Amino acid sequence: MRGFDRQTVRRAEFFGVISVTLFVGAVALAGAHVGLGAVVSRIGELSVGVIAGLLALSLANYALRIGRWHAFGRHLGLAVPLRRTALYYTAGFTMTTTPGKVGEALRLWLLDRCHGCHYARTAPLLIGDRIGDAAAVLILCLAGIGAFAGYAWATAAVAAAVLLAGFLLVKSRPLLALVAASYRTVGRWPRLFAGLRIALRQTARLFDPPLFALALALGVAGWLAECLALYWLLAEIGAPIGLRAAIFVFAFSMVVGGASMLPGGLGGTEVTMFALLVTAGVPADSALAATAIIRATTLWFAVGLGFAVLPAALRAARAATADRPELEAKA
């Protein structure tokens, strides 16, 4: 499976360049509308220390989510060192801006190549990571909803959807029955359907109360660090808002971006963040500057880190392939 070595990486680079171009172009067009000079001035007011602090808060978020991924893996019986977990998880950021959540697939591929962990065993990591992020961000939305009471119904609707998904994964009998019915209808690919059944049963294990409570705490702490970055940034550019408002703006923007199903939440996240900041009384030029900086120090910083560590991750995969002839035959 050499696609991850060449074709997929090239695809990630292509989508990354296109996404950055669109992002910069959209910011420039919006800046031309609200006053590009004022936006640039707001950005130029930031010191190197502030930018470093924003990046440090992003690193804290990534580290806590890596810890959650590692805890999930240990619970599933995956004997992967924490250092390797961090490498694989960070490498997955490379493909954040590609369609189809390929970044998560890359993480699973690395676990398969380097440690022989079959996809049926590791697929629950992907599901747990998505549910964990969604639940953590929704908790933050609820914590800040008082500042934007008009969005209570939208937040409640998303929360209900996440709770339903979690319930179906914990009480997996309906989904297992659906898989069985689908197999009887199709009558083909028995290994695929067997793998789906194994993955569903394994995913239910991630919702053991002590483990999921830990995962939820790590997720909330990680995403709260990003909310604090927005709160700090707005104060630095002279457009402070309340902490609860900043928490809701960031968290609800992430919810909208995720619901849009676009790579990295591009478009939906930025428009929502800008609109909420203006609603909170932030001048349009400051709101646009804050949105651009936060996305640069969160989304694009993660993508950059992913590309920085990807060569090391692929070298580890090649070394493992060379040590295991059966993988070389499949490659």
Salt bridges, closest charged atoms under 4 A:
GLU45 OE2 - ARG42 NH1 3.62
GLU104 OE2 - ARG130 NH2 3.38
ASP129 OD1 - ARG68 NH2 2.68
ASP129 OD2 - ARG130 NH2 3.30
ASP133 OD1 - ARG65 NE 3.83
ASP133 OD1 - ARG68 NH2 2.74
ASP133 OD2 - ARG130 NH2 3.30
ASP208 OD2 - HIS75 NE2 2.82
GLU270 OE2 - ARG295 NE 2.83
ASP285 OD2 - ARG42 NH2 3.37
GLU326 OE2 - ARG324 NE 3.33
GLU328 OE2 - ARG2 NH2 3.48
